[in-house]
């Protein structure tokens, strides 16, 4: 059976578009006519085009919440997908829902159906859906999936908002200094070249910096861009990336930020998977896979191996030496009380708060530091310009 994308008009002349499954183009046209639709165009959907359907985060969260609501009302899954498809006006999402419904009607589980859409449904999402279907709690799992995705996006947005202003301030500062050295300073200091007495050291240094910026400024920009490009290419090698990520954790302030961000993500992912009744070893493997730091991921994958050998979760994680004392205590309490998922969720909330506090502190320290540096640069330029003028006035006076 093939997938076809169609454009058609109904009996009222209203345009319709979407996808349908059929054994041939002829059968697809026949099905459209049976639905009182007049085909305008019909083309097969290639496997590549299907794979490239990736939903926006907001659309994905809304779709999961709506599907959770419909399934909680005891509506059959295929019928729930059909209802969402009928009300959807976005081609990509409509195509996704149509394909999922067709695969469910053909006998696939929802977990098997979403596995064909890896860009939209990550291994974490697929494992949660499979666990939800197996336990008969698909509606709750879908709601949790939407909450998890929304929480992750909120954290990402907060991080982006925290970084925008410092980055913008840095770029503006570099541009201002560049303009001063290449355009303003040369015009001013050229007036001092006719002076017979020796210029002050600050003025001579400023003139040298200005000349260097004019002569080698473009080359410096190219070298910086090339260095960054080479650095990014080097990080494609797993061994170099692992070493770099390990060194990140040793950096003051930044290392703690990276650690807290990854630990919060790990704890939250592990919490939602264990709550969805996914086996612990599978949960640990998936939770480690979502991390951005390769070194932390490696350590937590080794912790999963220790659990497989018979160690408790607390013992295995404690051997990584990544956990804070509070995090270790809460996970141990969760294991002993049988409420591991709840304690992991609380741990993730605490780590999120620690991450945001450290991020806010770093930004609040960086901004005044950059302003002080800029003030020092401007003060140096002003002194370098004023000193020859004052020296000339003292000689003429």
C-alpha positions in Angstrom: 0.0 0.0 0.0 1.3 3.5 -1.0 0.8 6.9 0.4 -0.6 9.6 -1.9 -0.8 13.4 -1.3 -3.8 14.9 -2.9 -5.5 18.3 -3.7 -9.2 18.2 -4.4 -12.4 20.2 -4.3 -15.7 19.1 -2.6 -19.2 19.5 -4.0 -19.3 23.1 -2.7 -16.1 24.0 -4.5 -14.1 24.2 -1.3 -10.4 23.1 -1.7 -9.2 20.1 0.3 -5.8 18.6 0.7 -4.3 15.7 2.6 -2.9 12.1 2.3 -4.5 8.7 1.8 -3.3 5.2 1.4 -4.1 3.1 -1.6 -2.6 0.3 -3.7 -2.5 2.5 -6.8 -3.2 6.0 -8.1 -6.3 4.8 -9.7 -7.7 3.4 -6.5 -6.7 6.6 -4.7 -8.8 8.7 -7.2 -11.7 6.3 -6.8 -11.6 6.7 -3.0 -11.6 10.5 -3.3 -14.6 10.3 -5.6 -16.4 8.1 -3.0 -15.8 10.9 -0.5 -17.5 13.4 -2.8 -14.1 14.9 -3.7 -13.0 15.9 -7.2 -9.2 15.2 -7.5 -7.1 18.1 -8.8 -3.7 16.6 -8.2 -2.4 13.3 -6.9 1.2 12.4 -6.3 2.9 9.6 -4.3 4.7 10.5 -1.1 8.2 9.3 -1.1 9.8 7.7 2.0 12.2 10.6 2.2 9.3 13.1 2.2 7.6 11.1 4.9 10.7 11.1 7.1 11.1 14.9 6.8 7.8 15.7 8.5 8.9 17.3 11.8 6.3 19.1 13.9 6.8 22.3 15.7 7.1 21.9 19.4 3.8 23.8 20.1 1.9 21.7 17.6 3.3 18.5 19.0 2.4 19.3 22.6 -1.2 20.3 21.6 -1.6 17.1 19.6 -0.5 15.0 22.5 -2.8 16.7 24.9 -5.8 16.4 22.5 -5.0 12.7 21.9 -4.7 12.1 25.6 -8.2 13.7 26.1 -9.8 11.6 23.4 -8.3 8.3 24.6 -9.2 9.1 28.2 -12.8 9.3 27.0 -12.6 5.6 25.9 -12.6 6.6 22.2 -10.8 4.0 20.1 -7.3 5.1 19.1 -7.9 5.0 15.3 -11.1 7.1 15.8 -9.2 9.6 18.0 -6.5 10.0 15.4 -9.3 10.5 12.7 -10.9 13.2 14.8 -7.6 15.0 15.2 -6.9 14.6 11.5 -10.3 16.1 10.5 -9.8 19.2 12.6 -6.2 19.8 11.7 -5.4 22.4 9.0 -1.6 22.0 8.9 -0.4 19.8 6.1 2.5 18.2 7.9 0.6 17.4 11.1 -2.4 16.2 9.0 -0.1 13.9 7.1 1.4 12.5 10.3 -2.0 11.8 11.8 -3.3 10.2 8.6 -0.3 7.9 8.4 -0.5 7.0 12.1 -4.2 6.2 11.7 -3.6 4.0 8.7 -0.9 2.1 10.4 -3.1 1.5 13.5 -5.9 0.3 11.3 -3.5 -2.1 9.6 -2.7 -3.7 13.0 0.3 -1.7 14.3 0.5 -0.4 17.8 0.8 3.3 18.3 4.4 2.7 19.5 5.2 0.8 16.3 3.5 3.5 14.2 5.4 6.5 15.7 8.7 4.6 15.4 8.6 5.6 11.7 8.8 9.3 12.6 12.1 9.5 14.5 12.4 13.3 14.1 9.1 13.9 15.9 9.1 10.9 18.3 12.4 10.4 20.0 13.4 7.1 21.7 12.1 8.5 24.9 8.7 9.3 23.5 8.5 5.9 21.8 9.4 4.0 25.0 6.8 6.0 27.0 4.1 5.3 24.4 4.9 1.6 24.3 4.8 1.4 28.1 1.5 3.3 28.2 -0.1 0.9 25.7 1.3 -2.1 27.6 -0.1 -0.9 31.0 -3.4 0.4 29.6 -2.6 4.0 30.7 -1.9 5.5 27.3 -3.9 8.7 28.1 -1.9 9.4 31.3 1.4 8.7 29.5 0.5 11.0 26.6 -0.4 13.8 29.1 2.9 13.2 30.9 4.7 13.3 27.5 3.2 16.6 26.7 4.1 18.0 30.2 7.7 16.7 29.8 8.1 18.2 26.3 6.6 21.5 27.5 8.9 21.7 30.5 12.0 21.0 28.4 11.0 23.7 25.9 10.4 26.2 28.8 13.9 25.5 30.2 15.4 25.9 26.7 13.6 29.3 26.3 14.8 30.5 29.7 18.4 29.5 28.8 18.1 31.3 25.5 16.6 34.4 27.1 19.4 34.5 29.7 22.1 34.2 26.9 20.7 36.7 24.4 21.5 39.9 26.3 25.2 39.1 27.2 25.9 37.9 23.7 24.3 41.0 22.2 26.3 43.2 24.6 29.5 41.4 23.6 28.9 41.8 19.9 28.0 45.5 20.3 31.1 46.0 22.4 33.4 44.4 19.8 31.8 46.4 17.0 32.2 49.7 18.9 35.9 49.0 19.7 36.5 48.0 16.0 34.9 51.2 14.7 36.9 53.3 17.2 40.2 51.7 16.3 39.7 51.7 12.5 37.7 54.8 11.8 37.7 57.3 14.7 41.2 57.0 16.2 43.1 57.3 12.9 41.4 60.6 12.1 42.2 62.0 15.5 45.8 60.8 16.0 46.8 61.9 12.5 46.7 65.4 13.9 49.6 64.5 16.3 52.1 63.3 13.6 53.5 66.8 13.0 54.4 67.2 16.7 58.2 67.2 17.1 58.3 66.1 20.7 57.8 62.5 21.7 54.2 61.4 22.1 53.1 59.8 25.4 53.3 56.0 25.7 49.5 55.6 25.7 49.2 57.6 22.5 51.9 55.6 20.7 50.3 52.3 21.9 46.9 53.5 20.6 48.4 54.4 17.2 50.0 51.0 16.9 46.8 49.2 17.9 44.9 51.3 15.3 47.4 50.6 12.6 47.3 46.9 13.4 43.5 46.9 13.4 43.4 48.6 10.0 46.1 46.3 8.5 45.2 43.0 10.1 41.6 43.4 11.2 40.1 41.4 8.3 42.8 38.7 8.7 42.0 38.4 12.4 38.3 38.0 11.7 39.1 35.2 9.2 41.4 33.5 11.6 38.9 33.5 14.4 36.2 32.2 12.1 38.5 29.5 10.8 39.5 28.5 14.3 35.9 28.2 15.4 35.1 26.1 12.3 38.1 23.8 12.9 37.1 23.4 16.5 33.6 22.4 15.5 35.0 19.9 13.0 37.3 18.5 15.6 34.4 17.9 18.0 32.9 15.5 15.4 35.5 13.0 16.6 34.0 11.1 19.5 37.3 10.9 21.4 38.1 14.6 21.1 34.5 15.6 22.0 34.6 13.3 25.1 37.8 15.0 26.3 36.4 18.5 25.7 33.1 17.6 27.5 35.2 16.3 30.4 37.2 19.5 30.6 34.0 21.5 30.5 33.0 20.2 33.9 36.3 21.5 35.4 35.7 25.1 34.4 34.7 27.4 37.2 31.0 28.3 37.2 30.4 27.0 33.7 31.2 23.5 34.7 28.7 23.5 37.5 26.0 24.9 35.1 26.6 22.1 32.6 26.5 19.5 35.3 23.3 20.7 36.9 21.6 21.0 33.5 22.4 17.5 32.5 21.6 16.0 35.9 18.2 17.7 35.9 17.5 16.4 32.4 18.6 12.9 33.4 16.5 12.8 36.6 13.4 14.2 34.9 13.6 11.7 32.0 14.3 8.8 34.4 11.4 9.9 36.6 8.8 10.0 33.8 10.0 6.7 32.3 9.9 4.8 35.6 6.5 6.4 36.3 5.3 5.0 32.9 6.4 1.5 34.0 9.4 1.3 31.6 12.0 -1.2 33.0 14.8 0.5 35.0 17.7 -0.5 32.7 15.9 0.7 29.6 14.9 3.9 31.4 18.6 4.5 32.4 19.8 3.9 28.8 17.2 6.3 27.3 17.8 8.9 30.0 21.5 8.9 29.4 21.0 9.1 25.6 19.2 12.5 25.9 22.1 14.2 27.6 24.2 16.8 25.8 27.5 16.1 27.6 29.3 13.0 26.3 31.3 12.5 29.5 28.3 12.6 31.8 26.5 10.3 29.4 29.4 7.8 29.4 29.4 7.8 33.2 25.7 7.2 33.5 25.8 4.4 30.9 28.4 2.8 33.1 26.1 3.2 36.0 23.4 1.3 34.0 26.0 -1.5 33.5 26.5 -1.6 37.3 22.8 -1.9 37.9 22.7 -4.8 35.4 25.4 -6.5 37.4 23.3 -6.3 40.6 24.0 -2.9 42.2 21.3 -0.6 43.4 20.5 2.6 41.5 21.9 4.7 44.3 25.2 2.7 44.5 25.6 2.8 40.7 25.0 6.5 40.5 27.2 7.2 43.5 30.2 5.6 41.8 30.0 8.2 39.0 30.8 10.9 41.6 28.5 13.3 39.7 25.6 13.5 42.1 25.3 16.1 44.8 24.8 14.9 48.4 21.2 16.0 48.3 20.5 14.3 45.0 22.1 11.0 46.3 20.0 11.2 49.5 16.7 11.8 47.6 17.3 8.9 45.2 18.2 6.6 48.0 15.0 7.6 49.9 13.0 6.9 46.7 14.4 3.5 46.3 13.8 2.5 49.9 10.3 3.9 50.0 9.2 2.6 46.6 8.5 6.1 45.3 11.5 6.5 43.0 9.7 8.3 40.3 8.3 11.0 42.7 11.7 11.5 44.3 13.4 11.7 40.9 10.9 14.4 39.9 11.6 16.4 43.0 15.4 16.0 42.4 14.9 17.3 38.8 13.1 20.3 40.1 15.9 21.1 42.6 18.5 20.7 39.9 16.6 22.9 37.6 16.4 25.6 40.2 20.1 25.2 40.9 20.9 25.5 37.2 18.8 28.6 36.8 20.3 30.2 39.9 23.8 29.6 38.7 22.9 30.8 35.2 21.4 34.0 36.6 24.5 34.6 38.8 26.9 34.0 35.9 24.9 36.5 33.7 24.7 39.0 36.5 28.4 38.9 37.0 29.3 38.9 33.3 27.3 42.0 32.4 29.0 44.5 34.9 32.4 42.9 34.1 31.9 43.6 30.4 30.8 47.1 31.1 33.9 47.7 33.3 36.1 46.4 30.5 34.4 48.6 27.9 34.7 51.6 30.2 38.5 50.9 30.6 38.9 50.7 26.9 37.1 54.0 26.3 39.0 55.6 29.1 42.3 54.4 27.6 41.4 55.9 24.2 40.3 59.2 25.7 43.5 59.5 27.8 45.6 58.6 24.7 44.0 61.4 22.8 43.9 64.0 25.5 47.5 63.6 26.7 49.1 65.0 23.6 46.7 67.9 23.5 47.4 68.8 27.2 51.1 68.4 26.5 50.9 70.8 23.5 48.9 73.3 25.6 51.6 73.3 28.3 54.3 73.9 25.8 52.5 76.8 24.1 51.5 78.3 27.4 
